[in-house]
Amino acid sequence: MRPFANIGNVPFDIQVLSSIFPDCRHITEKAIALVESGRIIRLKKGLYVVSEEESGKPYNKFLISNHIYGPSYVSQSSALRHYGLIPERVHVLQAVTTKHSRDFENKLGMFMYQNCSNEYFHIGVRIQQEQGVNYLIATPEKALCDLINFSKGVNLRFVKDARTFLEEDIRFDIDELDRLDITILKECSLYSRRRKSIESLIKYIENERDL
């Protein structure tokens, strides 16, 4: 018997667990026992995911991130690395939300959420389909803007600062600059907490395209 066969790798709450074990009168204790046995993983209070060993499917941390705290989308270095635009491995799952900024830590790692306005949130976000599941993730342009907005000490006052940030600080794949949608960058700048820095980034990209 495989009670979790229909869930796969999608996070679920305690109500779903109750539907799987309808005869269980103490579902919280049941959840604790399932976590201790390694059959399910506790993501946060009341939210779980079936273990890889139990489901036979790998975890999708981007999908999990969307479920832990939302509305939210995967962004910053996590998204840029996903797109192959930066070389560094990212050890913290970075996301953006309209809720208060929060961090969550569980067996699968650290999940960090940064707050933004409702107007800014909806710019440059796409639904990504992967292995039968959908999750929200920033476009490359939005991920870059988010990284500038939420990274401490980033102040791109001049075009040369934008060049240093891209080429040296995050080692962005400069060959991919032509693929970036300037329209998304300009829209982000209107609601950005670091508007001047985004504008310097846009000028740098436009200058590179004119060469």
Helices and strands as residue ranges (DSSP letters): E 12-13, H 14-20, H 27-36, E 40-44, E 47-50, H 52-55, H 61-68, E 72-74, H 76-82, E 92-97, E 102-106, E 109-115, H 118-121, E 125-130, E 133-138, H 140-150, H 159-164, I 165-169, G 174-179, H 182-191, H 195-210
